[in-house]
């Protein structure tokens, strides 16, 4: 449906309302007509947002705070990159832009024309590929907009100047280009803080943005505008605040946006949340039930402007592969159920912008399959067989999600049901004879991949791994970075606990004994070490700390470190 224009003749509307108040019969008819108009408006903008599904973020590029788009390590954007993204099946692209370092001083706050030209060039390439496009003010949110409480007039003047120039540059563009007022707005140095003043500041920014764009001419009077909650967080009070702003603006072409990076302990692998379990799932359903009830059910479409896992900022291996896949499969399906368009956050960790391929093809294949329906998963993607132990049948529970197992392959060979495996309900059992054959070399580590294929959705891959108990060695070092010599012996590290010998949790986030993967400890499989960085020791008192390293096979290995000033000694148990 075409985007709708707001009524311009407020006097006529006022007279109609007065007549409706004086004439009950007319009022009833008018109310019915108004409900139909609301329905039409909602279906128009909801149809627009639905066509944006799915979306992708050109992250850590124009939003970088350095001199140019390459300052955060990504290559210069090319037309071939944009073409490749469209070819992957994405229908929209969010182009985050940080304007601060490209703006002059007061009172004009002029944007560097060359930078604006460059942003426009990439917008053009994206539209040429048939993509819906969203641009915004990105890290400006924490660089200077956050100071609104102490520098109100200056911040508002700069913000208004930015949007005045951006709106003017793009005013004649297709409405397939949308504007997002501000990314993750906050008005304090920390996260998670609420106050009535913060809500007031955000409402003021969103309202000013709306007024500037709508008055700027061209197609901006109907251009879709995307408004965030405080911090783009989905707590109920923040959703309610944004709903109130949208209602007050009375504009049929407004879209709400939030971001989601999962249940925090799972998202960063801390506190023992190594698996995609019930609490992590409940966080998804609770979050998007609130979002749906607050907006979508009331005719206001929602874009999940960013989603992913926070641990990816350190390493995409922070979360174990199978658990990661289950998270994305469940999340995307639930977003589909709630009619919420989603845009993958990619700061370079997913799509290789030089090779134009996915760094984790399995993850992308599952996400792409999830755009259309559910994929089967399993309780685990790891089958551990201990070296020297008698090999038995290995069973795993499938999460079929309405699908049917159609085949299992080992390389090019199709396995035979009854001989190589059995399926009883949702329990898949690999036969001992098959596992013995696959691990006959006795080599530690991954010996084979078994790929389960289903009638619909993505495949699920099981890694067949031979291992023996990992061993650690004594070492000496410093608190700047201490490496525990580790023979992983085919095993994989899941998490680590740290507790003082005298009692109490040691290290950062001492509300839990289980430390954050990639922040307080990191396995280096190639070097044969587990590294404890300065992040860990900065919050460790002098004395003895007992470590427990938990491995995915179920093995637990103990280790002791003694810290005295900058000196660290490690002793294998």
C-alpha positions, 0 to 999 in steps of 0.5 A, spaced: 500 500 500 502 507 498 504 511 504 499 515 507 499 523 508 497 526 514 491 530 514 493 538 513 486 541 514 486 541 522 480 546 522 476 541 518 478 535 522 476 540 528 469 541 525 468 534 524 469 532 531 464 537 534 459 535 529 460 528 531 460 530 539 453 533 537 450 528 533 450 521 536 448 517 530 453 521 526 458 520 531 457 512 531 458 512 524 464 517 524 468 512 530 467 506 525 470 510 519 476 512 524 477 505 526 477 503 518 482 509 517 487 507 523 486 500 520 488 502 513 494 506 516 497 500 520 496 496 514 500 500 509 506 501 514 506 494 516 506 492 509 512 496 508 516 494 514 514 487 512 517 488 505 524 490 509 524 483 512 530 480 513 535 486 513 542 486 514 547 492 518 553 495 514 556 495 521 563 498 524 563 502 517 560 509 516 559 509 524 566 508 525 569 514 529 575 515 526 577 519 520 573 514 515 569 508 514 575 504 514 578 506 521 575 500 525 578 495 520 573 494 515 574 495 508 572 501 504 564 499 501 564 497 494 558 496 489 560 489 489 559 488 496 552 491 496 550 487 490 553 481 494 548 482 500 542 483 496 544 476 493 544 473 499 536 474 500 536 480 504 531 485 503 533 491 507 540 494 509 541 499 515 547 504 514 549 506 521 552 513 520 556 517 526 556 524 524 560 527 529 567 528 526 564 530 519 561 536 522 563 543 523 562 547 529 556 552 532 552 555 529 551 551 523 554 544 524 555 543 517 556 536 515 562 535 510 559 535 503 564 529 501 562 525 507 555 526 505 556 525 498 559 518 500 554 516 504 549 518 499 553 514 494 552 507 498 545 509 499 544 509 491 548 503 490 543 499 495 537 502 492 539 500 485 539 493 488 532 493 490 534 494 498 530 498 503 535 502 506 535 506 513 540 511 515 541 514 522 545 518 527 549 512 530 554 513 535 553 520 536 548 518 541 554 516 546 559 521 543 555 528 544 547 527 545 548 523 551 550 530 554 543 533 553 542 533 561 548 538 562 548 541 555 541 541 552 541 547 548 547 545 544 545 538 543 539 540 541 541 545 536 547 540 533 542 534 533 537 539 529 542 541 524 544 534 523 537 532 521 536 538 517 542 537 512 540 530 512 533 531 510 534 536 505 539 531 502 535 525 501 528 529 501 527 527 493 529 520 494 524 514 494 520 512 500 524 506 500 529 510 504 527 511 511 530 515 517 532 513 524 532 518 529 538 516 533 541 509 535 541 507 542 539 513 545 542 514 553 543 520 557 548 518 562 555 514 561 552 508 564 547 503 561 540 501 564 538 507 568 531 510 567 529 517 569 523 521 567 528 526 565 531 521 560 524 520 557 523 527 556 529 528 553 528 522 548 521 524 547 524 531 545 529 529 540 524 524 537 519 530 536 524 535 533 526 529 528 519 528 526 518 536 525 524 537 521 523 531 517 516 532 515 517 540 514 523 539 509 519 538 503 520 533 497 517 526 499 519 527 507 512 528 508 511 521 508 517 518 509 517 512 514 521 514 520 524 510 525 523 511 533 527 508 538 526 506 545 531 509 551 537 505 549 533 501 544 531 497 550 525 493 551 523 494 558 515 495 559 516 502 561 521 504 555 516 501 550 510 505 554 514 511 553 515 511 546 508 508 545 506 515 548 510 519 543 508 515 537 501 517 539 502 524 540 505 525 533 499 522 530 503 520 524 501 513 520 508 512 517 512 511 524 515 505 526 518 503 533 525 500 533 528 496 539 535 492 539 536 485 542 542 481 544 539 475 548 539 473 555 546 477 558 549 471 561 548 466 555 550 472 550 557 473 553 557 466 556 558 467 564 555 464 570 555 457 567 550 459 562 553 455 556 547 452 553 541 455 550 536 453 556 529 455 558 531 461 562 535 464 555 528 462 551 524 465 556 528 472 555 526 471 548 519 470 549 518 475 554 521 480 551 518 480 544 511 478 547 512 485 550 514 488 544 508 485 540 503 487 545 506 494 546 506 496 538 504 491 533 498 489 536 496 496 536 498 497 529 505 500 530 510 496 526 517 494 529 523 493 526 529 489 530 534 494 528 540 490 531 540 483 533 546 478 535 550 475 541 554 480 545 560 475 545 561 476 538 564 482 539 570 478 542 570 472 538 564 468 534 566 462 538 565 465 545 558 461 544 559 454 542 556 452 535 550 448 536 548 452 542 549 459 538 545 455 532 539 454 537 539 461 539 538 464 532 533 459 530 528 460 536 529 467 536 528 468 528 522 463 529 519 467 534 520 474 531 516 471 525 511 469 529 510 476 532 511 480 525 517 483 527 522 485 522 529 483 524 536 486 521 542 482 523 548 486 526 554 485 522 560 489 524 565 484 520 564 478 524 559 475 519 560 476 512 567 477 509 567 483 505 573 482 501 571 475 499 564 476 499 562 469 503 560 468 510 565 466 515 560 461 518 556 458 512 552 454 517 550 459 521 548 463 515 544 457 512 540 456 518 538 463 519 536 464 511 532 457 512 529 460 518 526 466 514 521 461 511 520 456 517 523 452 522 529 448 522 530 442 526 536 442 532 538 437 537 540 437 544 547 437 542 552 438 536 557 434 539 559 427 540 565 425 545 568 418 545 573 417 550 580 414 547 581 407 550 574 407 552 569 401 550 565 405 544 557 404 546 551 407 542 551 414 542 544 417 543 541 425 542 535 428 543 532 432 536 528 438 536 524 436 530 520 443 530 515 440 526 520 437 521 522 430 519 529 426 518 530 424 511 537 422 511 544 422 515 551 423 511 558 422 513 561 426 507 559 423 501 556 417 504 549 416 506 548 412 512 543 406 513 538 406 518 538 400 522 545 399 521 548 406 522 543 409 526 536 408 529 530 414 530 525 412 535 520 418 536 525 424 537 531 420 540 537 419 534 542 413 536 548 412 532 550 405 533 557 403 536 559 400 530 559 406 526 562 410 531 568 405 531 569 406 524 569 413 524 574 414 529 578 408 527 584 412 526 585 414 534 586 421 532 584 426 538 580 431 536 574 431 530 574 425 526 568 426 522 562 430 521 555 427 521 550 431 517 543 430 519 538 432 513 531 434 514 525 435 509 525 442 511 529 447 514 537 447 515 541 441 516 544 439 523 551 437 523 554 433 529 562 433 530 564 426 532 570 427 537 575 423 540 578 425 546 582 424 553 582 428 559 585 435 558 592 436 562 595 442 565 602 444 566 605 449 572 607 455 569 610 462 572 608 469 569 605 476 570 598 479 571 599 482 565 597 476 561 598 469 564 598 463 560 596 456 562 600 450 558 594 446 556 594 439 552 586 440 550 587 432 547 581 433 543 577 436 548 573 443 548 573 448 553 566 450 555 567 455 562 572 456 568 570 457 575 575 462 580 574 461 587 579 464 593 582 458 597 580 462 603 573 462 600 569 467 595 569 468 588 575 471 585 576 475 579 571 480 575 563 479 576 564 476 583 557 475 584 558 468 580 564 463 580 563 462 573 567 467 569 566 471 562 569 467 556 573 471 552 574 477 557 576 473 563 579 467 560 580 465 553 582 458 550 588 458 545 587 451 541 593 453 536 598 455 542 596 450 547 594 455 552 588 458 556 590 465 557 588 469 563 588 476 561 589 483 565 582 483 565 582 477 570 587 479 574 585 486 575 580 484 580 584 478 583 586 480 590 593 477 592 593 470 594 591 463 592 585 462 587 583 455 585 580 454 578 576 449 575 576 448 567 569 445 565 570 442 558 564 440 553 566 432 554 564 433 561 571 433 564 573 438 569 580 439 571 583 443 577 588 448 577 591 453 582 594 460 581 598 464 586 598 472 585 603 476 589 603 483 586 604 482 578 607 475 579 603 469 578 605 462 579 600 456 576 600 449 579 597 443 576 593 439 581 
